[in-house]
Amino acid sequence: MRFLRRNSNTATDNDAEGSVEVAEEVTPQPKAYTPGKGRATPKRREAENKRRGPVAPPPRTTREAIKRNRELRKQNPVSKEERRAAARERRERMMAGDDKYLMPRDRGPVKAYVRDLVDSKRNLLGLFMPLAIVVFVALLVPYPIVQQYATILCTVMLLGMILEGVLNGRRVARQVREKFPDELVKGRSIGWYAFIRASQIRKLRVPKPRVSPGDAV
């Protein structure tokens, strides 16, 4: 009898546990409740790598690199003429002064104004590259007297260029501050930019000059 009583108690306990489980299952959850996924959320980089597929190993030989380059060109069918035309267009827009195609150091209205100030004047610094050629040729001449005079001439011109560069940098920085009072203008940076621009041959300047010597800016 005790054994039967014991079984009945056990059955009662099981019924009670079952009712508790049912009660827990029926218990309503709040609207903002989100059930767990049972796994960790993958990172964005891992998800992108799965979409893209495995990354190909780097080529081991030159032949393999050429072969892979040909396959990429087949996937992106752009002819050589189209690439040359696109490069030519970028070059033309860069030479025209389009900010989108210029280097970061040349972008902005301040740098464009500095270029106009430099291009509107004839500078002794424009002879810097020809002077370097003269020095090189003078060193090849086997006459000491020619080398001596060439050295004196180059020294005088270099001193004149340095003096002109300092004065020109101060003038350009002052005019830029007057033109753009709200901009933070660094005198050394603007002066150095003007010095580099003035030391280049006019036909080789990038972008091309928009003004001629003597024009008002």
C-alpha positions in Angstrom: 0.0 0.0 0.0 2.8 2.4 0.8 4.3 1.6 -2.6 1.0 2.5 -4.4 0.7 5.6 -2.3 4.2 6.6 -3.3 3.4 6.1 -7.0 0.3 8.2 -6.7 2.4 11.0 -5.1 4.9 10.7 -8.0 2.1 11.0 -10.5 0.7 14.0 -8.8 4.1 15.6 -8.9 4.5 14.9 -12.6 1.1 16.4 -13.3 2.0 19.5 -11.3 5.3 19.8 -13.3 3.4 19.3 -16.6 0.9 22.0 -15.6 3.8 24.4 -14.7 5.4 23.7 -18.1 2.1 24.4 -19.9 1.6 27.5 -17.9 5.1 28.7 -18.9 4.4 28.0 -22.5 1.1 29.8 -22.5 2.4 32.8 -20.7 2.1 35.7 -23.3 5.3 37.6 -24.1 5.5 41.4 -24.6 5.3 42.8 -28.2 8.9 43.9 -28.2 10.1 40.4 -27.3 12.3 38.8 -30.0 13.2 35.1 -29.7 16.8 34.2 -29.8 18.3 32.8 -33.0 20.4 30.2 -31.3 23.6 31.5 -33.0 25.8 34.5 -33.0 25.1 37.3 -35.5 27.8 37.2 -38.2 29.9 40.3 -38.7 29.5 42.5 -41.8 32.8 41.6 -43.2 32.1 37.9 -42.9 28.7 38.3 -44.6 30.3 40.2 -47.5 33.0 37.6 -47.9 30.4 34.8 -48.0 28.5 36.7 -50.7 31.6 37.4 -52.7 33.0 33.9 -52.4 36.5 32.9 -51.5 39.4 35.2 -52.3 41.7 33.9 -55.0 45.3 33.4 -53.9 47.9 35.8 -55.4 49.6 34.8 -58.6 52.9 32.9 -58.2 54.4 33.6 -61.6 54.3 36.3 -64.2 52.4 34.1 -66.7 49.7 33.4 -64.1 49.4 37.1 -63.4 49.0 37.9 -67.1 46.4 35.1 -67.5 44.4 36.4 -64.6 44.6 39.9 -66.0 43.2 38.7 -69.3 40.3 37.0 -67.5 39.5 40.2 -65.6 39.5 42.2 -68.8 37.0 39.7 -70.3 34.8 40.1 -67.3 35.0 43.9 -67.7 34.8 44.4 -71.4 36.4 47.9 -71.9 38.4 48.4 -75.0 41.9 50.0 -75.1 40.5 52.9 -77.1 37.9 53.6 -74.4 40.5 53.5 -71.7 42.7 55.9 -73.6 39.7 58.2 -74.2 38.9 58.2 -70.5 42.5 59.0 -69.6 42.6 61.8 -72.2 39.4 63.3 -70.8 40.8 63.2 -67.3 44.0 64.9 -68.4 42.1 67.6 -70.3 39.9 68.4 -67.3 42.9 68.4 -65.0 44.7 70.9 -67.2 41.6 73.0 -67.4 41.5 73.3 -63.6 38.5 71.1 -62.7 38.7 70.5 -59.0 37.3 67.0 -59.4 40.4 65.9 -61.4 43.1 67.9 -59.6 45.4 66.7 -57.0 44.4 67.5 -53.4 47.1 70.1 -53.0 45.7 72.1 -56.0 42.0 72.0 -55.1 40.0 74.9 -53.8 39.4 78.5 -54.7 42.3 79.7 -52.6 44.8 77.7 -54.6 43.2 78.7 -57.8 43.6 82.4 -56.8 47.3 81.8 -55.9 47.9 80.3 -59.3 46.3 83.3 -61.0 48.5 85.7 -59.0 51.6 83.8 -59.9 50.7 83.4 -63.6 49.9 87.1 -63.9 53.5 88.1 -63.2 56.8 87.3 -65.0 59.1 85.8 -62.4 62.8 85.2 -62.3 62.0 81.9 -60.7 60.8 80.7 -64.1 64.4 80.4 -65.2 65.2 77.9 -62.4 65.0 74.8 -64.6 67.0 76.4 -67.6 69.6 77.5 -65.1 70.0 74.0 -63.8 70.7 72.9 -67.4 73.3 75.7 -67.9 75.1 74.5 -64.7 75.2 71.0 -66.0 76.5 72.0 -69.4 79.1 74.3 -67.7 80.5 71.4 -65.7 81.1 69.5 -68.9 83.1 72.3 -70.5 86.9 71.6 -70.0 87.7 75.3 -69.5 88.1 76.5 -65.9 87.4 80.1 -66.8 84.0 79.1 -68.3 83.2 77.1 -65.2 84.2 80.0 -63.0 82.0 82.6 -64.7 79.1 80.1 -64.9 79.4 79.5 -61.2 79.3 83.2 -60.4 76.4 83.8 -62.7 74.4 80.9 -61.2 75.1 82.0 -57.7 73.9 85.5 -58.3 70.8 84.2 -60.0 70.0 81.8 -57.3 70.3 84.5 -54.6 68.0 86.7 -56.7 65.5 83.8 -57.1 65.5 83.2 -53.3 64.9 86.9 -52.6 62.2 87.1 -55.2 60.5 83.9 -53.9 60.4 85.3 -50.3 58.9 88.7 -51.4 56.5 87.0 -53.8 55.3 84.6 -51.1 54.6 87.5 -48.7 52.7 89.4 -51.4 50.6 86.4 -52.4 49.8 85.6 -48.8 48.7 89.1 -48.1 46.4 89.3 -51.2 44.9 85.9 -50.4 44.0 87.1 -46.9 42.4 90.1 -48.3 40.5 88.1 -50.9 39.4 85.3 -48.5 39.1 86.9 -45.0 37.1 84.0 -43.7 39.6 81.3 -44.7 42.5 80.2 -42.5 45.5 81.1 -44.6 48.9 79.8 -43.6 51.6 82.2 -44.9 54.3 79.5 -45.2 52.1 77.0 -47.0 50.8 79.6 -49.5 54.2 81.1 -50.0 55.8 77.7 -50.7 52.9 76.8 -53.1 53.5 80.1 -55.0 57.3 79.4 -55.0 56.8 76.0 -56.6 54.3 77.4 -59.1 56.6 80.2 -60.1 59.7 78.0 -60.5 58.0 75.9 -63.2 58.2 76.7 -66.9 55.0 78.4 -67.9 54.1 75.8 -70.6 54.6 72.9 -68.2 52.5 74.2 -65.3 49.6 72.0 -64.2 46.8 73.1 -64.5 47.4 75.5 -67.4 47.5 79.2 -66.6 44.2 80.9 -67.0 45.6 84.4 -67.2 48.4 86.0 -69.2 51.3 88.1 -67.8 50.1 91.6 -67.1 46.5 90.7 -66.6 44.7 92.1 -63.5 43.6 89.4 -61.0 
